[in-house]
Amino acid sequence: MKQELVNVLAGNAFALSDAQGDMEVDPYAPIGLFSFDTRFLSQWVLTIDGERLHALSRDELAYYETRFVLVPGAASHYVDADVSVIRHRSIDDSFNERLTVLNHSAEPADFTVRMEIGSDFADTSEILRPGPRRPRVVADAAHQQLRICYERGRFARETVVSSTAPVEVDQRGMTFRIRVAPDGEWHTDLHIAMIIRGAGGQDLRSSLESHRQHVHHDMPEDLARWFDHAPQLIAERESLTSAYRQALTDLASLRYAPLSYAERVPVGGLPWAMALYGRDAMLTCLETLPFTPELTPATLRLLALLQGGQLDDYHDEEPGKILAELRYGEAAAFGEQPTAFYYGAADTTPLFVILLDEYERWTGDAELVRQLRHPARMALDWLDEYGDPYGDGYLRYQPRNTVNGLANQTWRNSPEAIIDRHAVEPPYPRATCELQGYAYDAKIRGARLAREVWGDPGYADRLEAEAARLRERFNRDFWLPDRGYYALALTPGGEPVDALTSHLGHLLWSGIVEPERADAVATHLLGPELFSGWGVRTYAAGQRPYNPVGAHLGAVWPSDNAFIAAGLRRYGYDAEAAEVAAGILAVAETLGGSVPEVIAGYPREITKYPVQLPAAGRPQSWASGGLLMLLATILGLRPCGENLLADPHIPDGYGRLELLDVPGRWGRADAYGRDRTTGRRVRIGGPAGERRTYG
């Protein structure tokens, strides 16, 4: 039976424990205290008089703190317990736990409180099968500290555990021998510092904390500001309001500042992707522009700073290419994995231009567009110079790193994800359909920026002409007239990979689909092979590779569905978009808590409940962002010059929705909508908060 896991996180660090708050190495789960791709605690086990504790209750106070109320012994002993323990845990750039022991008897009581402490300093890339390491342990009784140190050349990590109460320190943990008065209490604060040292012994963690002390000085205030800046959702369905607030909370928790970079950007998600992923970060920003636009400038600046500048086969780097992944662990530091700076993604580069343009449309921040002109031009150049190896106008990918590079360099990046309906994998280089849509969109948007911001109409004309040729060629070569949908990909020889997938929705979102074919595309997306009732499957049922629990071969991703719904609305399929949105919103409302990264693709009428996949991230940034994007889609939010336009199409049963104080170049604006069962009304705001009502 899978055990219940509890997390606290704060972007740069997170802790995953069992339901009692203990951490022990688990071959099936990444339990421990982690920061910057290293596990700093692999053992953190509390006992009283040699007995393990069991939970009476747990209060998740915020994403960065939780509280456990515990008693010794088994459940049958709860009623007779004379002692209980409270563990109050919080995390920022360090880990803190306050232990409180309560004596419920009428006599003074002596207890031996023991914390077993250890660290294996495992890299997150090997977390389920950590390699052998020999940390050096220093029991410093004089300073009430336990220091656990690991060094390998220039790579040095250290865990320092300190106590505010007198304690006996040994190489395996800390022991408190305490006497508690009748109906009294005892407590100590345990502080765990995670120290990162780089070349020359520089203490990067200390300098990092000093540099960012303004960020985490008061996390409750930081979270309050985050909610204050975001729009307020008022909904007749209380569960939808709760899901919205949880999504905002998750996005707040999944912000982190990479080393030597002061601003916070979205990480992928807990537990496997607590790092910068270019694709995840940009898609999250695209999803959340009407809600939390402040995520985008930091993300774009960082990715521009890390943009590829050379040919490097091992890291899949090319000039102009946008980063796929940034890791700090031991495997990355010593080149055992190419993830220190990994560029193995074909979609991040066009997405960079798309996000830059969309951000300016929402905010009017032309200054950022001017600042990032050179990186954006380099990204557009990459599409033609390196992204098009055959010179036929199609964006393709082929891993330069053939040893441990990613086989598939799109958001469907599992090895078996790109495959035809008969389970045949196409050869490299692969031209997947959504890449052509992204490239088309990037050129159209780049042309707008060139004409309106960069003052380069000649470059704009060139990009528009290239986009028009790509659209014409794509609709000729990818369309399968006998099936009525676009091929998943083309082989190097131009043969179509004929699988039916959710990529069709991304084509609508990009605008590359010819209008006369949109009806067939929408019909397939909402047909029984793709639509499960909870959402659109990544891969349609009825094809040989289909697997409802296969991440990219039949499962349902909220983020994928957010872009599908937006694409459907772009082409005027409002009812279909509302149906997709209703499915994903039902997942969020039914499960409660964070939106999962992915659920199984079983038909809704069979399971009656969303089936979660064990390896799915939760919380996960583009899943939480996807929920917000779906809300914006059903409200029909769209920037138009200095105004916010709204054209709501609310799913049946959701009644009235109000989204108040939507930020943008208009200042703040409100949007209202009702479902079809209660009538329809929209109210939008104009410049400087001017309010106008349409009925």
Buried (B, 14 or more C-beta within 10 A) or exposed (E): EEEEBBBBBBBBBBBBBBBBBBBBBBEEBBBBBBBBBBBBBBBBBBBBEEBBBBBBEBEEEBBBBBBBBBBBBEEEEEEEBBBBBBBBBBBBBBBBBBBBBBBBEEEEBEBEBBBBBBBBBBBBBBBEEBEEBEBEBEBEEEEBBBBBBBBEEEBBBBBBBBBEBEBBBEEBBBBBEBEBEEEBEBBBEBBBBBBBBBEEEEBBBEBBBEBBEEBBEEBEEBBEEBEEBBBBBEBBBEBBBBBBBBBBBBBBBBBBBBBEBEBBBBBBBBBBBBBBBBBBBBBBBBBBBBBBBBBBBBBBBBBBEBBBEEEBBBBBBBBBBBBBBBBBBBBBBBEBBBBBBBBBBBBBBBBBBBBBBBBBBBBBBBEBBEBBBEBBBBBBBBBBBBBBBEEEBBBBBBBBBEEBBBBBBBBBBEEBBBBBBEEEBBEBBBBBBBBBBBBBBBBBBBBBBBBBBBEBEEBBEBBBEBBEEBBEBBBEBBBEEEBBBBBBBBBBEEBBBBBBBBBBBBBBBBBBBEEEBBEBBBBBBBEEBBBBBBBBBBBBBEBEBBBBBBBBBBBBBBBBBBBBBBBBBBBEBBBBBBBBBBBBBBBBBEBEBBBBBBBBBBBBEEBEEBBBBEEBBBBBBBBBBBBBBBBBBBBBBBBEEEBBBBBBBBBEEBBBBBBBBBBBBBBBBBBBBBBEEBEBEBBBBBEEEEEEEEE
